[in-house]
Amino acid sequence: MTKLDSIAEIRMGVTLRGRDATRAVESGSCCLVRISDVSQDGTWVNADFARIEPAERIREELFLRPGDVLFPNRGTRTTAIAYRLAEPRVIVGAQFFMLRPDSSRVLPEYLAWFLRTEESARHFEGLRKGTYVQIIQRSDLAELTMPLPSLEVQQKIVEVAALAVEERLVAERLAALKAQLVNGELVAAARDKDVLTTRTNKD
């Protein structure tokens, strides 16, 4: 087992000061990733990030780079996503930890996958602090231990995990389509009592 801080640099997201710091501005110079943009299974709910205009200069190292892993540090969800988008000048606020993995030892997608597992959730469960908004501290993240197989095995795990997510999404879409079809038939039956009676008798 390997401690997370030995395989990834952990940074806090940008502290945006001012009441209107995160207000969307059409011509803003930066894009801001919000916690609501990331799904529980580590996919983008929304990749059309809000544009903002920070009141202070953002240091270059705080802009997201391909391979950075985003981990929300507030709330009760344990999710993470590897950033692979080409959009320039994208930042995250202080509601995120931004991890920069050592690519010679760990794949960003593998790190994000492990952060979403039940094992990680159990690690953070008793460590969150706060009454109204629960927060994970940097030290809690740094102390997380994880298995570190070869990069080849990591890649296979990532591929299987991605297939499992895709399978679940397809099943959900099929269930929604089936419900839509049945509801359509029932509405038609409600308009024609004879059709409903005939179908009921057949069943």
C-alpha positions in Angstrom: 0.0 0.0 0.0 1.3 3.5 -0.9 0.4 6.8 0.7 -1.2 9.2 -1.7 1.2 12.1 -1.0 4.1 10.0 -2.1 2.8 9.6 -5.6 1.0 12.9 -6.2 1.4 16.6 -5.4 -1.6 17.9 -3.6 -2.7 21.5 -4.1 -5.7 23.5 -2.9 -7.8 25.1 -5.6 -7.8 28.9 -6.1 -9.1 31.1 -3.3 -11.4 33.5 -5.1 -12.0 36.6 -3.0 -14.9 38.9 -3.2 -18.7 38.5 -3.2 -18.9 38.3 -7.0 -15.8 36.3 -7.5 -17.6 33.3 -9.0 -20.2 35.3 -10.8 -20.5 34.2 -14.5 -19.1 36.8 -16.9 -19.6 36.1 -20.6 -16.2 37.6 -21.5 -14.4 36.3 -18.4 -10.7 35.3 -18.9 -11.0 32.0 -16.9 -13.3 29.1 -16.7 -14.3 27.7 -13.4 -15.1 24.1 -12.6 -17.8 23.7 -9.9 -18.5 20.6 -7.7 -21.8 20.2 -9.5 -19.9 19.7 -12.8 -18.5 16.4 -11.6 -20.7 13.3 -11.3 -20.5 10.6 -8.7 -19.0 8.2 -11.2 -16.3 10.5 -12.3 -17.7 11.9 -15.5 -18.6 15.4 -16.5 -22.1 16.4 -15.8 -21.3 19.7 -17.5 -18.1 20.5 -19.4 -19.3 23.9 -20.5 -17.7 25.6 -17.6 -18.8 29.1 -16.4 -16.5 31.9 -17.4 -15.4 34.3 -14.6 -13.1 37.3 -14.1 -11.0 36.9 -11.0 -10.2 40.0 -9.0 -6.6 38.9 -8.6 -4.0 37.4 -10.9 -4.0 33.6 -11.0 -0.6 32.0 -10.8 0.1 29.9 -13.9 0.7 26.7 -11.9 -2.9 26.9 -10.6 -4.5 26.5 -14.0 -5.5 22.9 -14.7 -3.2 20.7 -16.8 -4.1 17.5 -18.6 -3.7 14.7 -16.1 -4.6 16.7 -13.0 -7.0 14.9 -10.7 -9.8 16.9 -9.1 -11.2 15.8 -5.7 -13.9 17.9 -4.0 -13.1 18.5 -0.3 -16.6 19.6 0.7 -19.8 17.8 1.2 -20.4 14.1 1.7 -19.8 12.8 -1.8 -16.5 11.0 -2.5 -15.8 11.5 -6.2 -12.9 12.4 -8.4 -12.1 13.0 -12.1 -9.0 13.1 -14.2 -8.9 16.3 -16.2 -8.3 15.6 -19.9 -10.0 18.5 -21.6 -8.3 20.8 -24.0 -10.0 24.0 -22.7 -7.2 26.5 -21.6 -7.2 28.7 -18.5 -9.5 26.5 -16.4 -9.3 26.7 -12.6 -11.0 25.1 -9.6 -12.0 26.9 -6.4 -10.9 26.1 -2.9 -13.7 23.5 -2.8 -11.4 21.2 -4.6 -8.0 19.6 -4.1 -6.0 19.5 -7.3 -3.7 16.5 -7.5 -0.7 16.2 -9.9 0.3 12.5 -10.0 3.8 11.2 -10.7 3.0 9.8 -14.1 5.9 7.3 -13.9 4.1 5.6 -11.0 0.4 6.2 -11.2 -2.2 6.9 -14.0 -4.4 9.9 -13.3 -7.5 7.9 -14.2 -6.4 5.1 -11.8 -5.9 7.6 -9.0 -9.3 9.2 -9.7 -10.9 5.7 -9.8 -9.5 4.7 -6.4 -10.6 8.0 -4.9 -14.2 7.0 -5.9 -14.1 3.5 -4.3 -15.9 2.4 -1.2 -12.5 1.9 0.4 -11.7 5.6 0.0 -15.2 6.6 1.2 -14.6 4.6 4.4 -11.3 6.3 5.0 -12.9 9.8 4.8 -16.1 8.9 6.5 -14.9 9.5 10.1 -12.5 12.3 9.1 -14.8 14.9 7.7 -15.1 18.0 9.9 -17.8 20.7 10.2 -21.4 21.0 11.3 -23.1 22.6 8.3 -20.6 21.9 5.6 -18.3 18.8 6.0 -14.7 19.3 4.9 -11.9 17.0 4.2 -8.5 18.4 5.2 -5.4 18.1 3.1 -3.7 15.8 5.7 -6.6 13.4 5.5 -6.1 13.1 1.8 -2.4 12.8 2.1 -2.6 9.9 4.5 -4.9 7.8 2.2 -3.1 4.6 1.3 -3.8 2.7 -1.9 -2.6 -0.3 -3.8 -0.2 0.5 -6.6 0.1 -2.2 -9.3 2.0 -1.8 -12.5 0.9 0.9 -14.9 -0.3 -1.9 -17.3 -2.5 -3.3 -14.6 -3.7 0.2 -13.7 -4.7 0.7 -17.3 -6.7 -2.5 -17.3 -8.5 -1.6 -14.1 -9.4 1.9 -15.5 -10.8 0.3 -18.7 -12.9 -2.2 -16.9 -14.2 0.5 -14.5 -15.1 2.7 -17.5 -17.0 -0.2 -19.1 -18.9 -0.8 -15.9 -20.0 2.9 -15.9 -21.0 2.7 -19.5 -23.0 -0.4 -18.9 -24.9 1.2 -16.0 -25.6 4.3 -18.1 -26.9 2.2 -21.0 -29.1 0.2 -18.5 -30.5 3.4 -17.1 -31.3 4.8 -20.6 -33.0 1.5 -21.6 -35.1 1.6 -18.4 -36.1 5.2 -19.1 -37.1 4.3 -22.7 -39.1 1.3 -21.5 -40.9 3.4 -19.0 -41.6 6.0 -21.7 -43.0 3.3 -24.0 -45.2 1.8 -21.3 -46.5 5.2 -20.2 -47.3 6.0 -23.9 -49.3 2.8 -24.2 -51.2 3.5 -21.0 -52.1 7.0 -22.1 -53.4 5.6 -25.3 -55.3 3.0 -23.3 -56.8 5.6 -21.0 -58.2 7.3 -24.1 -59.7 4.1 -25.3 -61.4 2.0 -22.6 -61.9 -0.9 -25.0 -58.2 -1.1 -25.6 -57.5 -1.2 -21.9 -60.2 -3.8 -21.2 -58.9 -6.0 -24.0 -55.3 -5.8 -22.7 -56.4 -6.5 -19.1 -58.3 -9.6 -20.2 -55.4 -10.9 -22.1 -53.1 -10.5 -19.1 
